[in-house]
Amino acid sequence: MSASNHELAIGMLAGYIERMIDPDCSPVVVKASAGTALLIFRTLSIISATEEADYAERLRRVYERRQGRAA
């Protein structure tokens, strides 16, 4: 895993979380896109299993808050 690819992936995942919070963005679309990115980054070993779990959990919590459920 190259450091630049890792930094790019982490930046993209952080961007997905920001978009999930943005009321102008569809949380369903952001969740689907972020899930695909997580799968690709993990499959290519750009992020670790721990990072994948962390971002998946963060996205889940923000998504549930957007849907009006307790995270």
mmCIF file of the N, C-alpha and C atoms, coordinates in Angstrom:
data_MODEL
# 
_entry.id   MODEL 
# 
loop_
_atom_site.group_PDB 
_atom_site.id 
_atom_site.type_symbol 
_atom_site.label_atom_id 
_atom_site.label_alt_id 
_atom_site.label_comp_id 
_atom_site.label_asym_id 
_atom_site.label_entity_id 
_atom_site.label_seq_id 
_atom_site.pdbx_PDB_ins_code 
_atom_site.Cartn_x 
_atom_site.Cartn_y 
_atom_site.Cartn_z 
_atom_site.occupancy 
_atom_site.B_iso_or_equiv 
_atom_site.pdbx_formal_charge 
_atom_site.auth_seq_id 
_atom_site.auth_comp_id 
_atom_site.auth_asym_id 
_atom_site.auth_atom_id 
_atom_site.pdbx_PDB_model_num 
ATOM 1   N N  . MET A 1 1  ? 0.852   -1.173 0.000  1.00 0.00 ? 1  MET A N  1 
ATOM 2   C CA . MET A 1 1  ? 0.000   0.000  0.000  1.00 0.00 ? 1  MET A CA 1 
ATOM 3   C C  . MET A 1 1  ? 0.894   1.231  0.000  1.00 0.00 ? 1  MET A C  1 
ATOM 4   N N  . SER A 1 2  ? 0.678   2.118  -0.958 1.00 0.00 ? 2  SER A N  1 
ATOM 5   C CA . SER A 1 2  ? 1.473   3.340  -0.975 1.00 0.00 ? 2  SER A CA 1 
ATOM 6   C C  . SER A 1 2  ? 0.834   4.384  -0.063 1.00 0.00 ? 2  SER A C  1 
ATOM 7   N N  . ALA A 1 3  ? 1.671   5.211  0.501  1.00 0.00 ? 3  ALA A N  1 
ATOM 8   C CA . ALA A 1 3  ? 1.189   6.231  1.433  1.00 0.00 ? 3  ALA A CA 1 
ATOM 9   C C  . ALA A 1 3  ? 0.251   7.216  0.733  1.00 0.00 ? 3  ALA A C  1 
ATOM 10  N N  . SER A 1 4  ? 0.553   7.551  -0.522 1.00 0.00 ? 4  SER A N  1 
ATOM 11  C CA . SER A 1 4  ? -0.301  8.524  -1.222 1.00 0.00 ? 4  SER A CA 1 
ATOM 12  C C  . SER A 1 4  ? -1.683  7.936  -1.507 1.00 0.00 ? 4  SER A C  1 
ATOM 13  N N  . ASN A 1 5  ? -1.749  6.653  -1.855 1.00 0.00 ? 5  ASN A N  1 
ATOM 14  C CA . ASN A 1 5  ? -3.057  6.022  -2.065 1.00 0.00 ? 5  ASN A CA 1 
ATOM 15  C C  . ASN A 1 5  ? -3.846  5.961  -0.767 1.00 0.00 ? 5  ASN A C  1 
ATOM 16  N N  . HIS A 1 6  ? -3.154  5.681  0.322  1.00 0.00 ? 6  HIS A N  1 
ATOM 17  C CA . HIS A 1 6  ? -3.811  5.602  1.627  1.00 0.00 ? 6  HIS A CA 1 
ATOM 18  C C  . HIS A 1 6  ? -4.365  6.973  2.017  1.00 0.00 ? 6  HIS A C  1 
ATOM 19  N N  . GLU A 1 7  ? -3.572  8.004  1.848  1.00 0.00 ? 7  GLU A N  1 
ATOM 20  C CA . GLU A 1 7  ? -4.021  9.355  2.181  1.00 0.00 ? 7  GLU A CA 1 
ATOM 21  C C  . GLU A 1 7  ? -5.216  9.761  1.319  1.00 0.00 ? 7  GLU A C  1 
ATOM 22  N N  . LEU A 1 8  ? -5.182  9.417  0.050  1.00 0.00 ? 8  LEU A N  1 
ATOM 23  C CA . LEU A 1 8  ? -6.293  9.719  -0.851 1.00 0.00 ? 8  LEU A CA 1 
ATOM 24  C C  . LEU A 1 8  ? -7.559  8.991  -0.396 1.00 0.00 ? 8  LEU A C  1 
ATOM 25  N N  . ALA A 1 9  ? -7.429  7.714  -0.063 1.00 0.00 ? 9  ALA A N  1 
ATOM 26  C CA . ALA A 1 9  ? -8.588  6.927  0.387  1.00 0.00 ? 9  ALA A CA 1 
ATOM 27  C C  . ALA A 1 9  ? -9.174  7.499  1.669  1.00 0.00 ? 9  ALA A C  1 
ATOM 28  N N  . ILE A 1 10 ? -8.330  7.825  2.627  1.00 0.00 ? 10 ILE A N  1 
ATOM 29  C CA . ILE A 1 10 ? -8.802  8.382  3.900  1.00 0.00 ? 10 ILE A CA 1 
ATOM 30  C C  . ILE A 1 10 ? -9.483  9.727  3.659  1.00 0.00 ? 10 ILE A C  1 
ATOM 31  N N  . GLY A 1 11 ? -8.926  10.530 2.776  1.00 0.00 ? 11 GLY A N  1 
ATOM 32  C CA . GLY A 1 11 ? -9.551  11.811 2.438  1.00 0.00 ? 11 GLY A CA 1 
ATOM 33  C C  . GLY A 1 11 ? -10.908 11.633 1.794  1.00 0.00 ? 11 GLY A C  1 
ATOM 34  N N  . MET A 1 12 ? -11.018 10.655 0.912  1.00 0.00 ? 12 MET A N  1 
ATOM 35  C CA . MET A 1 12 ? -12.305 10.384 0.269  1.00 0.00 ? 12 MET A CA 1 
ATOM 36  C C  . MET A 1 12 ? -13.336 9.901  1.287  1.00 0.00 ? 12 MET A C  1 
ATOM 37  N N  . LEU A 1 13 ? -12.927 9.025  2.184  1.00 0.00 ? 13 LEU A N  1 
ATOM 38  C CA . LEU A 1 13 ? -13.861 8.508  3.187  1.00 0.00 ? 13 LEU A CA 1 
ATOM 39  C C  . LEU A 1 13 ? -14.319 9.624  4.131  1.00 0.00 ? 13 LEU A C  1 
ATOM 40  N N  . ALA A 1 14 ? -13.402 10.515 4.500  1.00 0.00 ? 14 ALA A N  1 
ATOM 41  C CA . ALA A 1 14 ? -13.777 11.655 5.335  1.00 0.00 ? 14 ALA A CA 1 
ATOM 42  C C  . ALA A 1 14 ? -14.769 12.544 4.574  1.00 0.00 ? 14 ALA A C  1 
ATOM 43  N N  . GLY A 1 15 ? -14.570 12.674 3.272  1.00 0.00 ? 15 GLY A N  1 
ATOM 44  C CA . GLY A 1 15 ? -15.490 13.451 2.449  1.00 0.00 ? 15 GLY A CA 1 
ATOM 45  C C  . GLY A 1 15 ? -16.887 12.838 2.404  1.00 0.00 ? 15 GLY A C  1 
ATOM 46  N N  . TYR A 1 16 ? -16.943 11.506 2.373  1.00 0.00 ? 16 TYR A N  1 
ATOM 47  C CA . TYR A 1 16 ? -18.252 10.843 2.405  1.00 0.00 ? 16 TYR A CA 1 
ATOM 48  C C  . TYR A 1 16 ? -18.987 11.159 3.711  1.00 0.00 ? 16 TYR A C  1 
ATOM 49  N N  . ILE A 1 17 ? -18.264 11.180 4.807  1.00 0.00 ? 17 ILE A N  1 
ATOM 50  C CA . ILE A 1 17 ? -18.892 11.494 6.090  1.00 0.00 ? 17 ILE A CA 1 
ATOM 51  C C  . ILE A 1 17 ? -19.408 12.940 6.075  1.00 0.00 ? 17 ILE A C  1 
ATOM 52  N N  . GLU A 1 18 ? -18.619 13.844 5.528  1.00 0.00 ? 18 GLU A N  1 
ATOM 53  C CA . GLU A 1 18 ? -19.064 15.242 5.421  1.00 0.00 ? 18 GLU A CA 1 
ATOM 54  C C  . GLU A 1 18 ? -20.306 15.353 4.545  1.00 0.00 ? 18 GLU A C  1 
ATOM 55  N N  . ARG A 1 19 ? -20.330 14.624 3.436  1.00 0.00 ? 19 ARG A N  1 
ATOM 56  C CA . ARG A 1 19 ? -21.494 14.667 2.548  1.00 0.00 ? 19 ARG A CA 1 
ATOM 57  C C  . ARG A 1 19 ? -22.718 14.053 3.222  1.00 0.00 ? 19 ARG A C  1 
ATOM 58  N N  . MET A 1 20 ? -22.498 13.044 4.053  1.00 0.00 ? 20 MET A N  1 
ATOM 59  C CA . MET A 1 20 ? -23.609 12.412 4.756  1.00 0.00 ? 20 MET A CA 1 
ATOM 60  C C  . MET A 1 20 ? -24.257 13.417 5.704  1.00 0.00 ? 20 MET A C  1 
ATOM 61  N N  . ILE A 1 21 ? -23.466 14.298 6.284  1.00 0.00 ? 21 ILE A N  1 
ATOM 62  C CA . ILE A 1 21 ? -23.967 15.317 7.205  1.00 0.00 ? 21 ILE A CA 1 
ATOM 63  C C  . ILE A 1 21 ? -24.671 16.441 6.448  1.00 0.00 ? 21 ILE A C  1 
ATOM 64  N N  . ASP A 1 22 ? -24.237 16.711 5.222  1.00 0.00 ? 22 ASP A N  1 
ATOM 65  C CA . ASP A 1 22 ? -24.775 17.802 4.409  1.00 0.00 ? 22 ASP A CA 1 
ATOM 66  C C  . ASP A 1 22 ? -26.260 17.558 4.091  1.00 0.00 ? 22 ASP A C  1 
ATOM 67  N N  . PRO A 1 23 ? -27.157 18.458 4.514  1.00 0.00 ? 23 PRO A N  1 
ATOM 68  C CA . PRO A 1 23 ? -28.589 18.256 4.270  1.00 0.00 ? 23 PRO A CA 1 
ATOM 69  C C  . PRO A 1 23 ? -28.970 18.313 2.783  1.00 0.00 ? 23 PRO A C  1 
ATOM 70  N N  . ASP A 1 24 ? -28.105 18.851 1.939  1.00 0.00 ? 24 ASP A N  1 
ATOM 71  C CA . ASP A 1 24 ? -28.394 18.922 0.510  1.00 0.00 ? 24 ASP A CA 1 
ATOM 72  C C  . ASP A 1 24 ? -28.058 17.631 -0.234 1.00 0.00 ? 24 ASP A C  1 
ATOM 73  N N  . CYS A 1 25 ? -27.410 16.688 0.445  1.00 0.00 ? 25 CYS A N  1 
ATOM 74  C CA . CYS A 1 25 ? -27.032 15.421 -0.182 1.00 0.00 ? 25 CYS A CA 1 
ATOM 75  C C  . CYS A 1 25 ? -27.946 14.297 0.283  1.00 0.00 ? 25 CYS A C  1 
ATOM 76  N N  . SER A 1 26 ? -28.226 13.376 -0.613 1.00 0.00 ? 26 SER A N  1 
ATOM 77  C CA . SER A 1 26 ? -29.059 12.219 -0.284 1.00 0.00 ? 26 SER A CA 1 
ATOM 78  C C  . SER A 1 26 ? -28.248 11.235 0.550  1.00 0.00 ? 26 SER A C  1 
ATOM 79  N N  . PRO A 1 27 ? -28.680 10.940 1.766  1.00 0.00 ? 27 PRO A N  1 
ATOM 80  C CA . PRO A 1 27 ? -27.920 10.014 2.600  1.00 0.00 ? 27 PRO A CA 1 
ATOM 81  C C  . PRO A 1 27 ? -27.882 8.597  2.023  1.00 0.00 ? 27 PRO A C  1 
ATOM 82  N N  . VAL A 1 28 ? -28.915 8.200  1.311  1.00 0.00 ? 28 VAL A N  1 
ATOM 83  C CA . VAL A 1 28 ? -28.947 6.858  0.713  1.00 0.00 ? 28 VAL A CA 1 
ATOM 84  C C  . VAL A 1 28 ? -27.883 6.731  -0.372 1.00 0.00 ? 28 VAL A C  1 
ATOM 85  N N  . VAL A 1 29 ? -27.764 7.758  -1.203 1.00 0.00 ? 29 VAL A N  1 
ATOM 86  C CA . VAL A 1 29 ? -26.774 7.746  -2.280 1.00 0.00 ? 29 VAL A CA 1 
ATOM 87  C C  . VAL A 1 29 ? -25.364 7.787  -1.696 1.00 0.00 ? 29 VAL A C  1 
ATOM 88  N N  . VAL A 1 30 ? -25.145 8.643  -0.711 1.00 0.00 ? 30 VAL A N  1 
ATOM 89  C CA . VAL A 1 30 ? -23.825 8.748  -0.096 1.00 0.00 ? 30 VAL A CA 1 
ATOM 90  C C  . VAL A 1 30 ? -23.455 7.425  0.571  1.00 0.00 ? 30 VAL A C  1 
ATOM 91  N N  . LYS A 1 31 ? -24.400 6.814  1.260  1.00 0.00 ? 31 LYS A N  1 
ATOM 92  C CA . LYS A 1 31 ? -24.134 5.534  1.932  1.00 0.00 ? 31 LYS A CA 1 
ATOM 93  C C  . LYS A 1 31 ? -23.746 4.456  0.917  1.00 0.00 ? 31 LYS A C  1 
ATOM 94  N N  . ALA A 1 32 ? -24.463 4.379  -0.183 1.00 0.00 ? 32 ALA A N  1 
ATOM 95  C CA . ALA A 1 32 ? -24.162 3.381  -1.210 1.00 0.00 ? 32 ALA A CA 1 
ATOM 96  C C  . ALA A 1 32 ? -22.783 3.613  -1.821 1.00 0.00 ? 32 ALA A C  1 
ATOM 97  N N  . SER A 1 33 ? -22.493 4.857  -2.141 1.00 0.00 ? 33 SER A N  1 
ATOM 98  C CA . SER A 1 33 ? -21.206 5.192  -2.738 1.00 0.00 ? 33 SER A CA 1 
ATOM 99  C C  . SER A 1 33 ? -20.056 4.932  -1.766 1.00 0.00 ? 33 SER A C  1 
ATOM 100 N N  . ALA A 1 34 ? -20.245 5.309  -0.523 1.00 0.00 ? 34 ALA A N  1 
ATOM 101 C CA . ALA A 1 34 ? -19.206 5.088  0.487  1.00 0.00 ? 34 ALA A CA 1 
ATOM 102 C C  . ALA A 1 34 ? -18.984 3.594  0.715  1.00 0.00 ? 34 ALA A C  1 
ATOM 103 N N  . GLY A 1 35 ? -20.059 2.823  0.715  1.00 0.00 ? 35 GLY A N  1 
ATOM 104 C CA . GLY A 1 35 ? -19.922 1.373  0.885  1.00 0.00 ? 35 GLY A CA 1 
ATOM 105 C C  . GLY A 1 35 ? -19.113 0.747  -0.234 1.00 0.00 ? 35 GLY A C  1 
ATOM 106 N N  . THR A 1 36 ? -19.348 1.212  -1.454 1.00 0.00 ? 36 THR A N  1 
ATOM 107 C CA . THR A 1 36 ? -18.579 0.718  -2.599 1.00 0.00 ? 36 THR A CA 1 
ATOM 108 C C  . THR A 1 36 ? -17.111 1.100  -2.461 1.00 0.00 ? 36 THR A C  1 
ATOM 109 N N  . ALA A 1 37 ? -16.853 2.344  -2.063 1.00 0.00 ? 37 ALA A N  1 
ATOM 110 C CA . ALA A 1 37 ? -15.470 2.795  -1.885 1.00 0.00 ? 37 ALA A CA 1 
ATOM 111 C C  . ALA A 1 37 ? -14.765 1.984  -0.805 1.00 0.00 ? 37 ALA A C  1 
ATOM 112 N N  . LEU A 1 38 ? -15.451 1.735  0.313  1.00 0.00 ? 38 LEU A N  1 
ATOM 113 C CA . LEU A 1 38 ? -14.854 0.923  1.376  1.00 0.00 ? 38 LEU A CA 1 
ATOM 114 C C  . LEU A 1 38 ? -14.486 -0.457 0.852  1.00 0.00 ? 38 LEU A C  1 
ATOM 115 N N  . LEU A 1 39 ? -15.367 -1.068 0.110  1.00 0.00 ? 39 LEU A N  1 
ATOM 116 C CA . LEU A 1 39 ? -15.117 -2.392 -0.438 1.00 0.00 ? 39 LEU A CA 1 
ATOM 117 C C  . LEU A 1 39 ? -13.901 -2.394 -1.366 1.00 0.00 ? 39 LEU A C  1 
ATOM 118 N N  . ILE A 1 40 ? -13.837 -1.414 -2.239 1.00 0.00 ? 40 ILE A N  1 
ATOM 119 C CA . ILE A 1 40 ? -12.706 -1.321 -3.173 1.00 0.00 ? 40 ILE A CA 1 
ATOM 120 C C  . ILE A 1 40 ? -11.401 -1.071 -2.428 1.00 0.00 ? 40 ILE A C  1 
ATOM 121 N N  . PHE A 1 41 ? -11.394 -0.091 -1.518 1.00 0.00 ? 41 PHE A N  1 
ATOM 122 C CA . PHE A 1 41 ? -10.165 0.233  -0.789 1.00 0.00 ? 41 PHE A CA 1 
ATOM 123 C C  . PHE A 1 41 ? -9.675  -0.950 0.028  1.00 0.00 ? 41 PHE A C  1 
ATOM 124 N N  . ARG A 1 42 ? -10.586 -1.679 0.645  1.00 0.00 ? 42 ARG A N  1 
ATOM 125 C CA . ARG A 1 42 ? -10.198 -2.835 1.458  1.00 0.00 ? 42 ARG A CA 1 
ATOM 126 C C  . ARG A 1 42 ? -9.710  -3.978 0.577  1.00 0.00 ? 42 ARG A C  1 
ATOM 127 N N  . THR A 1 43 ? -10.394 -4.221 -0.528 1.00 0.00 ? 43 THR A N  1 
ATOM 128 C CA . THR A 1 43 ? -10.001 -5.297 -1.441 1.00 0.00 ? 43 THR A CA 1 
ATOM 129 C C  . THR A 1 43 ? -8.610  -5.056 -2.010 1.00 0.00 ? 43 THR A C  1 
ATOM 130 N N  . LEU A 1 44 ? -8.307  -3.810 -2.295 1.00 0.00 ? 44 LEU A N  1 
ATOM 131 C CA . LEU A 1 44 ? -6.986  -3.461 -2.836 1.00 0.00 ? 44 LEU A CA 1 
ATOM 132 C C  . LEU A 1 44 ? -5.938  -3.253 -1.744 1.00 0.00 ? 44 LEU A C  1 
ATOM 133 N N  . SER A 1 45 ? -6.312  -3.504 -0.495 1.00 0.00 ? 45 SER A N  1 
ATOM 134 C CA . SER A 1 45 ? -5.417  -3.349 0.666  1.00 0.00 ? 45 SER A CA 1 
ATOM 135 C C  . SER A 1 45 ? -4.895  -1.929 0.816  1.00 0.00 ? 45 SER A C  1 
ATOM 136 N N  . ILE A 1 46 ? -5.715  -0.959 0.445  1.00 0.00 ? 46 ILE A N  1 
ATOM 137 C CA . ILE A 1 46 ? -5.337  0.444  0.614  1.00 0.00 ? 46 ILE A CA 1 
ATOM 138 C C  . ILE A 1 46 ? -5.636  0.892  2.040  1.00 0.00 ? 46 ILE A C  1 
ATOM 139 N N  . ILE A 1 47 ? -6.678  0.330  2.630  1.00 0.00 ? 47 ILE A N  1 
ATOM 140 C CA . ILE A 1 47 ? -6.990  0.588  4.041  1.00 0.00 ? 47 ILE A CA 1 
ATOM 141 C C  . ILE A 1 47 ? -6.993  -0.744 4.783  1.00 0.00 ? 47 ILE A C  1 
ATOM 142 N N  . SER A 1 48 ? -6.790  -0.670 6.073  1.00 0.00 ? 48 SER A N  1 
ATOM 143 C CA . SER A 1 48 ? -6.777  -1.880 6.902  1.00 0.00 ? 48 SER A CA 1 
ATOM 144 C C  . SER A 1 48 ? -8.201  -2.275 7.284  1.00 0.00 ? 48 SER A C  1 
ATOM 145 N N  . ALA A 1 49 ? -8.332  -3.473 7.798  1.00 0.00 ? 49 ALA A N  1 
ATOM 146 C CA . ALA A 1 49 ? -9.641  -3.942 8.272  1.00 0.00 ? 49 ALA A CA 1 
ATOM 147 C C  . ALA A 1 49 ? -10.149 -3.058 9.408  1.00 0.00 ? 49 ALA A C  1 
ATOM 148 N N  . THR A 1 50 ? -9.246  -2.597 10.255 1.00 0.00 ? 50 THR A N  1 
ATOM 149 C CA . THR A 1 50 ? -9.624  -1.718 11.359 1.00 0.00 ? 50 THR A CA 1 
ATOM 150 C C  . THR A 1 50 ? -10.154 -0.391 10.837 1.00 0.00 ? 50 THR A C  1 
ATOM 151 N N  . GLU A 1 51 ? -9.471  0.175  9.846  1.00 0.00 ? 51 GLU A N  1 
ATOM 152 C CA . GLU A 1 51 ? -9.937  1.442  9.257  1.00 0.00 ? 51 GLU A CA 1 
ATOM 153 C C  . GLU A 1 51 ? -11.280 1.247  8.559  1.00 0.00 ? 51 GLU A C  1 
ATOM 154 N N  . GLU A 1 52 ? -11.433 0.143  7.873  1.00 0.00 ? 52 GLU A N  1 
ATOM 155 C CA . GLU A 1 52 ? -12.705 -0.138 7.210  1.00 0.00 ? 52 GLU A CA 1 
ATOM 156 C C  . GLU A 1 52 ? -13.843 -0.194 8.228  1.00 0.00 ? 52 GLU A C  1 
ATOM 157 N N  . ALA A 1 53 ? -13.623 -0.912 9.322  1.00 0.00 ? 53 ALA A N  1 
ATOM 158 C CA . ALA A 1 53 ? -14.649 -1.033 10.360 1.00 0.00 ? 53 ALA A CA 1 
ATOM 159 C C  . ALA A 1 53 ? -14.955 0.328  10.980 1.00 0.00 ? 53 ALA A C  1 
ATOM 160 N N  . ASP A 1 54 ? -13.914 1.126  11.227 1.00 0.00 ? 54 ASP A N  1 
ATOM 161 C CA . ASP A 1 54 ? -14.096 2.451  11.823 1.00 0.00 ? 54 ASP A CA 1 
ATOM 162 C C  . ASP A 1 54 ? -14.944 3.349  10.922 1.00 0.00 ? 54 ASP A C  1 
ATOM 163 N N  . TYR A 1 55 ? -14.592 3.432  9.645  1.00 0.00 ? 55 TYR A N  1 
ATOM 164 C CA . TYR A 1 55 ? -15.355 4.298  8.734  1.00 0.00 ? 55 TYR A CA 1 
ATOM 165 C C  . TYR A 1 55 ? -16.758 3.762  8.498  1.00 0.00 ? 55 TYR A C  1 
ATOM 166 N N  . ALA A 1 56 ? -16.915 2.453  8.418  1.00 0.00 ? 56 ALA A N  1 
ATOM 167 C CA . ALA A 1 56 ? -18.254 1.874  8.243  1.00 0.00 ? 56 ALA A CA 1 
ATOM 168 C C  . ALA A 1 56 ? -19.141 2.228  9.435  1.00 0.00 ? 56 ALA A C  1 
ATOM 169 N N  . GLU A 1 57 ? -18.592 2.153  10.637 1.00 0.00 ? 57 GLU A N  1 
ATOM 170 C CA . GLU A 1 57 ? -19.363 2.488  11.841 1.00 0.00 ? 57 GLU A CA 1 
ATOM 171 C C  . GLU A 1 57 ? -19.692 3.974  11.886 1.00 0.00 ? 57 GLU A C  1 
ATOM 172 N N  . ARG A 1 58 ? -18.734 4.824  11.543 1.00 0.00 ? 58 ARG A N  1 
ATOM 173 C CA . ARG A 1 58 ? -18.990 6.262  11.531 1.00 0.00 ? 58 ARG A CA 1 
ATOM 174 C C  . ARG A 1 58 ? -20.072 6.614  10.525 1.00 0.00 ? 58 ARG A C  1 
ATOM 175 N N  . LEU A 1 59 ? -19.994 6.015  9.343  1.00 0.00 ? 59 LEU A N  1 
ATOM 176 C CA . LEU A 1 59 ? -21.015 6.271  8.324  1.00 0.00 ? 59 LEU A CA 1 
ATOM 177 C C  . LEU A 1 59 ? -22.378 5.779  8.782  1.00 0.00 ? 59 LEU A C  1 
ATOM 178 N N  . ARG A 1 60 ? -22.424 4.626  9.425  1.00 0.00 ? 60 ARG A N  1 
ATOM 179 C CA . ARG A 1 60 ? -23.696 4.080  9.919  1.00 0.00 ? 60 ARG A CA 1 
ATOM 180 C C  . ARG A 1 60 ? -24.331 5.015  10.935 1.00 0.00 ? 60 ARG A C  1 
ATOM 181 N N  . ARG A 1 61 ? -23.507 5.513  11.872 1.00 0.00 ? 61 ARG A N  1 
ATOM 182 C CA . ARG A 1 61 ? -24.038 6.412  12.908 1.00 0.00 ? 61 ARG A CA 1 
ATOM 183 C C  . ARG A 1 61 ? -24.579 7.703  12.309 1.00 0.00 ? 61 ARG A C  1 
ATOM 184 N N  . VAL A 1 62 ? -23.836 8.300  11.393 1.00 0.00 ? 62 VAL A N  1 
ATOM 185 C CA . VAL A 1 62 ? -24.285 9.550  10.766 1.00 0.00 ? 62 VAL A CA 1 
ATOM 186 C C  . VAL A 1 62 ? -25.537 9.291  9.925  1.00 0.00 ? 62 VAL A C  1 
ATOM 187 N N  . TYR A 1 63 ? -25.570 8.181  9.208  1.00 0.00 ? 63 TYR A N  1 
ATOM 188 C CA . TYR A 1 63 ? -26.738 7.832  8.400  1.00 0.00 ? 63 TYR A CA 1 
ATOM 189 C C  . TYR A 1 63 ? -27.980 7.689  9.283  1.00 0.00 ? 63 TYR A C  1 
ATOM 190 N N  . GLU A 1 64 ? -27.842 6.984  10.394 1.00 0.00 ? 64 GLU A N  1 
ATOM 191 C CA . GLU A 1 64 ? -28.992 6.794  11.291 1.00 0.00 ? 64 GLU A CA 1 
ATOM 192 C C  . GLU A 1 64 ? -29.447 8.121  11.886 1.00 0.00 ? 64 GLU A C  1 
ATOM 193 N N  . ARG A 1 65 ? -28.520 9.000  12.218 1.00 0.00 ? 65 ARG A N  1 
ATOM 194 C CA . ARG A 1 65 ? -28.916 10.324 12.711 1.00 0.00 ? 65 ARG A CA 1 
ATOM 195 C C  . ARG A 1 65 ? -29.686 11.083 11.648 1.00 0.00 ? 65 ARG A C  1 
ATOM 196 N N  . ARG A 1 66 ? -29.228 10.999 10.394 1.00 0.00 ? 66 ARG A N  1 
ATOM 197 C CA . ARG A 1 66 ? -29.934 11.674 9.296  1.00 0.00 ? 66 ARG A CA 1 
ATOM 198 C C  . ARG A 1 66 ? -31.329 11.110 9.105  1.00 0.00 ? 66 ARG A C  1 
ATOM 199 N N  . GLN A 1 67 ? -31.508 9.839  9.401  1.00 0.00 ? 67 GLN A N  1 
ATOM 200 C CA . GLN A 1 67 ? -32.803 9.192  9.233  1.00 0.00 ? 67 GLN A CA 1 
ATOM 201 C C  . GLN A 1 67 ? -33.693 9.389  10.459 1.00 0.00 ? 67 GLN A C  1 
ATOM 202 N N  . GLY A 1 68 ? -33.170 10.068 11.482 1.00 0.00 ? 68 GLY A N  1 
ATOM 203 C CA . GLY A 1 68 ? -33.953 10.345 12.666 1.00 0.00 ? 68 GLY A CA 1 
ATOM 204 C C  . GLY A 1 68 ? -33.949 9.232  13.695 1.00 0.00 ? 68 GLY A C  1 
ATOM 205 N N  . ARG A 1 69 ? -32.996 8.329  13.579 1.00 0.00 ? 69 ARG A N  1 
ATOM 206 C CA . ARG A 1 69 ? -32.898 7.238  14.558 1.00 0.00 ? 69 ARG A CA 1 
ATOM 207 C C  . ARG A 1 69 ? -31.714 7.505  15.469 1.00 0.00 ? 69 ARG A C  1 
ATOM 208 N N  . ALA A 1 70 ? -31.777 6.941  16.659 1.00 0.00 ? 70 ALA A N  1 
ATOM 209 C CA . ALA A 1 70 ? -30.659 7.090  17.595 1.00 0.00 ? 70 ALA A CA 1 
ATOM 210 C C  . ALA A 1 70 ? -29.470 6.315  17.069 1.00 0.00 ? 70 ALA A C  1 
ATOM 211 N N  . ALA A 1 71 ? -28.328 6.976  17.061 1.00 0.00 ? 71 ALA A N  1 
ATOM 212 C CA . ALA A 1 71 ? -27.099 6.314  16.605 1.00 0.00 ? 71 ALA A CA 1 
ATOM 213 C C  . ALA A 1 71 ? -26.508 5.641  17.775 1.00 0.00 ? 71 ALA A C  1 
# 
